[in-house]
Amino acid sequence: MTVLAMTFLLVSGLTAPPVLASGPLFHATTGHRQDRQNDQQVILPEPTGPLPTGTTLMHLVDQGRVDPLAPAGGPRELMAQFWYPAVPVGEPAPYAQPQEAAAMARFYGLPPGAFVGATTHSLLNAPALPGRRPVVVFSHGLCAYRTDATAVAEQLASLGYVVVALGATYESDAVEFPDGRLVSTGDPVYCTAAQDPNNPLLTTLQENRVADVSFVLDLLRKRLPHGLTRAVDPTRVGVFGHSFGGSTAAQALATDPRVDAGIDLDGLIAGTVRHTGVTKPFLVMGSDYHDTVLDPSWADFLPKMSGWHRWLRVRTAGHYRFVDLGGSAGRWGLETAMPAETWRLVFGDIDDEQSQRILVDYPTAFFQKFLRGIPAPLLDRPSARYPEVEFRTVG
């Protein structure tokens, strides 16, 4: 991947001006071995909930829908990954399937071993613990990966949620299917569509993603593997997403009556929801420079949030502090491997670990409040623990 293409991908979903890097985004790794992971592998924070977690993959086919992105047509195929409270048996799950893991490192311009061989805190294909759990669906950034918010998924699962992450087939950079097929982006224009928040292609891509969310919600009452059918409560549903996935979350909240609450992690807002807004609880978390001036879609959308809502700005944080790789950016030495302005836009100077605590704790507090009715003081006022998080006023 060229440096120019990498730059566009890293700032996709934002309206900040493109930055042209003058060399590779990664030169060499630094740091120390931590636990099972070597100094190149992504580090995930340990879940703090009382329950052990499991994860499993499902290959889903929507026979009732022709995939508009598939070059050869045919029914819509998805890979869905579930995280859930589990019986503590089995081996730690890999961060990603082998081909996906290798592609992910290339896509993000990271060390070759960033995801290959990395493991998670969840047990692969472990049986689900009994119970009726709220469901949270994750939608990734434009052309990105369903595993990007694994830290949030594991935290929620450890507290008694079932989390489902969807790979946007033919839009995502790579989706690996059980038969070994690796499906890549169908058209490279998808990956740069968000450079213009008015691009009609965004609406097309988003409609497909929202249909994916609704399709998966349809399946929750049917047969799921490893005892998950008895573990989900389809009457309590949240959705969250990073970058373009945040827009997907807003649109799903607005159009699917089964979705109760949603979160946008530093994403523009596309589609009809940009102008209609949402009436249900919605949390917007943004990077240091993301505001209603640089992003006209926020200027349209934020004043139209008529239900419970918050807009939080994370000072000194760049766009990719809102996904897992943001927790290893400093350890990988990326600040010295890219121009200063690119670093500011992509990661920013916030501490690796602090950025991941913010990423995990605020969405967790939100879903605890709106899917379980548990008070969330973190969402009511600024926190001394997180001085970087600034409460902004809509309008």
C-alpha positions in Angstrom: 0.0 0.0 0.0 1.3 3.4 -0.9 1.9 6.1 1.7 -0.7 8.3 0.0 -3.3 5.5 0.1 -2.4 4.9 3.8 -2.9 8.5 4.6 -6.3 8.6 3.0 -7.4 5.5 4.9 -6.2 6.8 8.2 -8.2 10.0 8.0 -11.3 8.5 6.3 -14.4 9.4 8.1 -13.1 12.8 9.0 -13.2 16.2 7.4 -9.7 17.3 8.5 -7.5 18.2 5.6 -5.5 15.2 4.2 -1.8 15.0 5.3 0.8 13.8 2.9 3.3 11.6 4.7 6.8 11.7 3.4 7.8 8.2 4.3 6.5 4.9 5.8 4.2 5.2 8.8 6.2 2.5 10.6 10.0 2.0 10.9 10.8 -0.1 13.9 9.2 -1.4 17.1 10.2 -0.6 20.6 8.9 -1.7 24.0 8.9 -4.6 26.3 7.4 -8.1 26.2 4.1 -8.1 28.1 2.4 -11.3 29.2 1.7 -13.6 26.2 2.3 -10.9 23.6 5.6 -9.9 22.0 6.7 -6.3 21.6 5.0 -6.0 18.2 1.6 -7.4 19.1 -1.4 -5.3 19.9 -2.1 -5.1 23.6 -5.7 -5.4 24.9 -6.6 -4.2 28.4 -7.7 -6.9 30.8 -11.5 -7.0 31.2 -12.6 -5.9 34.7 -16.0 -7.6 34.9 -16.6 -10.7 37.1 -17.4 -13.1 34.2 -15.0 -15.1 31.9 -15.5 -14.4 28.3 -15.8 -16.5 25.1 -15.9 -15.6 21.4 -17.1 -17.4 18.3 -17.5 -16.7 14.6 -20.6 -17.3 12.5 -20.8 -17.4 8.7 -24.2 -15.8 7.9 -26.0 -15.8 4.5 -29.0 -13.5 4.0 -30.9 -15.4 1.2 -33.5 -12.7 1.0 -31.1 -10.0 -0.1 -28.9 -9.6 -3.1 -25.5 -8.1 -2.1 -25.2 -4.7 -4.0 -21.5 -4.7 -3.4 -20.6 -8.2 -4.6 -19.0 -8.0 -8.1 -20.8 -11.2 -9.1 -24.0 -10.6 -7.2 -25.6 -13.3 -5.1 -26.9 -13.3 -1.6 -25.4 -11.2 1.1 -22.7 -13.0 3.1 -21.4 -11.9 6.5 -18.9 -13.0 9.1 -20.3 -12.2 12.6 -18.2 -12.4 15.7 -19.8 -12.9 19.1 -18.3 -12.2 22.5 -20.2 -13.4 25.6 -20.0 -14.6 29.2 -18.6 -18.1 28.9 -17.8 -21.3 30.8 -14.0 -21.0 31.3 -12.9 -23.9 29.1 -10.7 -23.9 26.0 -7.8 -21.9 24.6 -7.5 -18.1 24.2 -8.9 -16.9 20.9 -6.7 -15.3 18.3 -7.2 -11.6 17.8 -8.2 -12.3 14.1 -8.2 -15.1 11.6 -4.8 -15.6 10.1 -5.3 -14.0 6.7 -7.3 -11.2 8.2 -4.6 -10.6 10.8 -1.9 -10.3 8.1 -4.1 -8.0 5.9 -4.9 -5.8 8.9 -1.3 -5.0 9.6 -0.8 -4.0 6.0 -4.0 -2.0 5.9 -3.0 0.1 9.0 0.7 0.3 8.1 1.7 -1.4 11.3 4.5 -3.9 12.2 3.9 -7.2 10.4 3.4 -9.0 13.7 0.9 -6.5 15.2 -2.1 -8.9 14.9 -0.6 -12.2 13.5 -0.4 -14.5 16.5 -1.9 -12.0 18.9 -4.4 -13.5 21.4 -7.3 -12.1 23.3 -8.7 -12.6 26.8 -11.6 -14.6 25.5 -11.8 -18.4 25.0 -12.5 -19.7 21.5 -15.9 -21.4 21.1 -16.4 -21.8 24.9 -20.0 -22.6 25.9 -22.1 -19.6 26.9 -23.1 -19.1 30.5 -26.8 -19.2 31.0 -28.7 -16.0 31.4 -30.6 -13.4 29.4 -28.0 -10.8 28.2 -28.4 -7.4 26.6 -27.1 -7.4 23.0 -24.7 -4.8 21.6 -23.7 -4.6 17.9 -20.5 -3.1 16.7 -19.9 -1.6 13.3 -16.3 -0.8 12.2 -14.8 2.1 10.3 -14.9 2.5 6.5 -13.1 -0.4 4.9 -11.8 -1.5 8.3 -12.2 -4.6 10.5 -14.9 -6.1 12.8 -12.2 -6.8 15.5 -11.2 -3.2 15.9 -13.1 -2.7 19.2 -12.3 -6.1 20.7 -11.3 -4.3 24.0 -14.8 -2.9 24.4 -16.4 -6.1 23.3 -14.5 -8.1 25.9 -15.2 -5.6 28.7 -18.9 -5.7 28.0 -19.0 -9.5 27.8 -17.2 -9.7 31.2 -20.1 -7.6 32.6 -22.8 -9.9 31.1 -23.4 -8.7 27.6 -23.5 -10.4 24.2 -21.6 -8.3 21.7 -21.8 -8.9 17.9 -19.3 -7.4 15.5 -20.0 -7.5 11.8 -17.5 -7.4 9.0 -18.9 -5.3 6.1 -18.2 -7.8 3.2 -16.8 -6.2 0.0 -16.3 -2.9 1.8 -14.0 -4.1 4.6 -10.3 -4.5 3.6 -10.5 -8.2 4.2 -13.1 -10.7 5.5 -12.0 -14.3 5.8 -14.6 -17.0 5.4 -14.5 -20.6 6.8 -13.7 -22.1 3.4 -10.5 -20.0 3.2 -11.8 -17.3 0.9 -10.5 -13.8 1.7 -12.9 -11.2 0.3 -11.4 -7.8 -0.1 -12.8 -4.4 -0.9 -14.9 -4.5 -4.0 -14.0 -1.0 -5.2 -11.2 1.2 -3.8 -13.5 4.3 -4.1 -15.4 2.9 -1.0 -12.4 3.6 1.2 -12.1 7.3 0.3 -15.8 8.1 0.1 -15.8 9.8 3.5 -13.3 12.5 2.3 -16.5 14.2 1.2 -19.3 13.9 3.9 -21.8 14.8 1.1 -20.8 11.9 -1.1 -24.0 9.9 -2.0 -21.9 6.7 -2.0 -21.8 6.9 1.8 -25.6 6.5 1.9 -25.5 3.4 -0.3 -22.8 1.8 1.9 -24.6 2.8 5.1 -27.9 1.3 3.9 -26.2 -2.0 3.3 -24.6 -1.9 6.8 -27.9 -1.1 8.5 -29.6 -4.0 6.6 -26.8 -6.2 8.0 -27.6 -5.0 11.6 -31.3 -5.7 11.1 -30.6 -9.1 9.6 -28.4 -10.1 12.6 -31.1 -8.9 15.0 -33.6 -11.1 13.2 -31.4 -14.1 13.9 -31.1 -13.6 17.6 -34.4 -15.5 18.3 -33.2 -18.4 16.1 -30.6 -21.1 16.6 -27.1 -19.7 17.6 -24.1 -21.8 18.5 -22.6 -22.7 21.9 -25.8 -22.0 23.8 -26.0 -18.4 22.7 -29.7 -18.6 21.8 -30.6 -18.9 25.5 -28.1 -16.2 26.5 -29.4 -13.3 24.5 -32.2 -10.9 25.4 -33.3 -9.4 22.0 -35.5 -6.8 23.8 -32.4 -4.9 25.0 -30.2 -3.9 22.1 -27.5 -1.3 21.7 -25.2 -0.4 18.7 -21.9 1.4 18.5 -19.3 2.1 15.9 -16.1 3.7 15.1 -15.7 6.3 12.3 -18.2 5.4 9.6 -19.5 2.7 11.9 -20.6 5.5 14.2 -22.8 6.8 11.4 -24.2 3.3 10.9 -25.0 3.2 14.6 -27.0 6.5 14.4 -28.9 5.3 11.3 -29.7 1.9 12.8 -30.9 3.6 16.0 -33.2 5.8 13.9 -34.6 3.2 11.6 -34.7 -0.1 13.5 -37.2 0.0 16.4 -35.4 -2.8 18.2 -32.3 -0.7 18.8 -32.6 1.2 22.1 -29.3 3.2 22.3 -26.2 4.0 20.3 -22.7 5.5 20.2 -20.7 7.2 17.6 -16.9 7.0 18.2 -15.5 9.9 16.1 -17.4 9.3 13.0 -19.2 11.7 10.6 -22.9 11.2 10.1 -24.3 10.2 6.7 -27.7 9.2 5.3 -31.1 10.4 6.3 -30.2 10.5 10.0 -27.9 13.4 9.4 -30.9 15.6 9.0 -33.6 13.8 11.0 -31.5 13.2 14.1 -32.3 10.5 16.8 -34.9 10.5 19.5 -33.3 7.7 21.6 -30.2 7.9 23.8 -27.0 8.6 21.8 -23.4 9.3 22.8 -21.0 11.1 20.5 -17.3 10.8 21.4 -14.8 12.8 19.3 -11.2 13.3 18.8 -9.4 16.6 19.7 -10.1 18.3 16.4 -13.5 16.9 15.4 -16.1 19.5 15.7 -19.1 21.1 13.9 -16.8 23.5 12.0 -14.5 20.8 10.4 -17.4 18.3 10.1 -20.6 19.8 8.6 -22.4 16.6 9.1 -22.0 17.1 12.9 -23.3 20.6 12.5 -26.5 19.2 10.9 -26.9 16.1 13.2 -25.9 17.1 16.7 -28.6 19.7 17.3 -31.2 17.2 16.2 -30.5 14.7 19.0 -33.7 15.0 20.9 -33.4 12.2 23.3 -30.8 11.8 26.1 -27.4 12.7 24.5 -23.9 13.7 25.2 -21.1 15.1 23.0 -17.7 14.4 24.6 -14.4 15.6 23.1 -11.2 13.7 24.1 -8.4 16.3 24.2 -5.0 15.3 22.6 -6.6 12.2 21.1 -6.6 11.4 17.4 -9.0 9.3 15.3 -7.5 5.9 15.9 -7.3 6.2 19.7 -10.9 5.0 19.5 -9.9 1.5 18.4 -7.6 -1.2 19.8 -4.5 -0.2 17.9 -4.6 3.2 19.6 -3.5 1.4 22.8 -0.1 0.4 21.2 0.7 3.4 19.1 3.3 4.9 21.4 4.8 1.5 22.2 5.2 0.8 18.5 7.1 4.1 18.1 4.7 5.5 15.6 5.2 9.1 16.7 8.7 9.1 15.3 7.7 7.2 12.2 5.3 9.8 10.8 5.1 13.6 10.3 3.9 15.5 13.4 0.6 16.6 11.8 -0.2 13.1 10.7 0.5 11.9 14.3 -1.9 14.5 15.7 -4.7 13.5 13.3 -4.3 9.8 13.6 -3.3 9.3 17.2 -2.5 12.4 19.2 -0.4 12.7 22.3 -2.8 11.1 24.8 -1.2 8.2 26.7 -1.7 4.7 25.1 -3.2 3.2 28.3 -5.3 6.2 29.2 -6.8 6.3 25.7 -7.9 2.7 26.0 -9.4 3.3 29.5 -11.5 6.1 28.1 -12.5 4.0 25.1 -13.7 1.1 27.3 -15.1 3.0 30.3 -17.4 5.5 28.6 -19.2 3.1 26.3 -19.5 0.7 29.1 -21.1 3.3 31.4 -23.5 4.3 28.6 -24.8 0.8 27.9 -25.0 0.0 31.6 -27.3 3.0 32.0 -29.5 2.5 29.0 -29.7 -1.3 28.6 -29.6 -2.1 32.4 -30.7 1.0 34.2 -27.5 1.3 36.2 -26.6 4.8 37.2 -23.6 6.2 35.2 -22.1 9.2 37.0 -19.2 9.2 34.4 -21.7 10.5 31.9 -23.1 13.2 34.1 -20.1 15.4 34.8 -16.3 15.7 34.1 -14.2 13.1 35.8 -10.9 13.8 37.7 -9.8 10.4 36.5 -10.3 11.4 32.9 -9.3 15.1 32.6 -8.9 14.7 28.8 -12.7 14.2 28.4 -14.5 17.5 27.8 -18.3 17.8 27.9 -19.3 19.9 24.9 -22.5 21.8 24.3 -24.6 20.9 21.2 -25.4 24.1 19.3 
